[in-house]
Amino acid sequence: MDEYAIKLENICKEYKSAEGNRVVLQSINLYFPAGQSIAVVGPNGSGKSTFLKIVLGLTKPDFGSVTILNNGKVNDISYIPQDYRNSFFPWLRLKTNLALHLEKRNHDHLGVTLELSDHTLEKFIEAAKDVQLIVDLNKFPYQLSGGEQQIMVLLQALLRKPKLIIADEPLSAIDIHKKELILLYLSNFLIKEKPTTLIVSHDIEDALFLADRVVVFSKNTGFVTADFLIEKQHPRPNEWRYEPEFRTLVKRALEAFE
């Protein structure tokens, strides 16, 4: 039997309003094997956000069940939110923010002391070098650009080496030149660490570049209108984005929007 990292069985959700009931998700049955990278795409109003909230446990479905990592530990999951700015404690320096995410808490009689270990610092510097992120960890989060903040959030999530990564628009603030480095880094990470990865994004090309599987929600139907595999192996070179095989995959996803 396959080991599923995420199971959604017969998920239904509708919202009530003065204008009437709107069905957002209808009879959704999705099974994501451990180690698979999944892109969830679709136009605005297709139910992607509701789907993500149900997976995260922020919204309860009207019917159906969700199982994550066979009800495993929360520490096995890294969530990369779209609102990356709120991923930081703004009054703390970057090195302390890193420690909060990556270090175990040490208690003393004065309370909780968090320090960034040499080992964690070394790992972060190595990862930052790979994506050409130059940052002074003595700075505060507000002193970074939006793109730098989003890369920091991404690296924090990956350095935990989780079993499951759930990402909501994880590259939205990163410029195109830096994004190519990040995509290549992520593609290498997927083949090396083999986490299950769920990416929900409006950017079809970025999502498909990282995906082993594509799930498409269509506007105003509440159904999955396409669910297909991508055979290209990781790590994937950036040049693949311009090849006919990739362009055909993008076209296939877009055609399932309607």
Secondary structure, 3 states (H helix, E strand, C coil): CCCEEEEEEEEEEEECCCCCCEEEEEEEEEEEECCCEEEEECCCCCCHHHHHHHHHCCCCCCEEEEEECCCCCHHHEEEECCCHHHHCCCCCCHHHHHHHHHCCCEEECCEEECCCCHHHHHHHHHHHHHCCCCCCCCCCHHHCCHHHHHHHHHHHHHHCCCCEEEEECCCCCCCHHHHHHHHHHHHHHHHHHCCEEEEECCCHHHHHHHCCEEEEECCCCCCEEEEEECCCCCCCCHHHHHCHHHHHHHHHHHHCCC
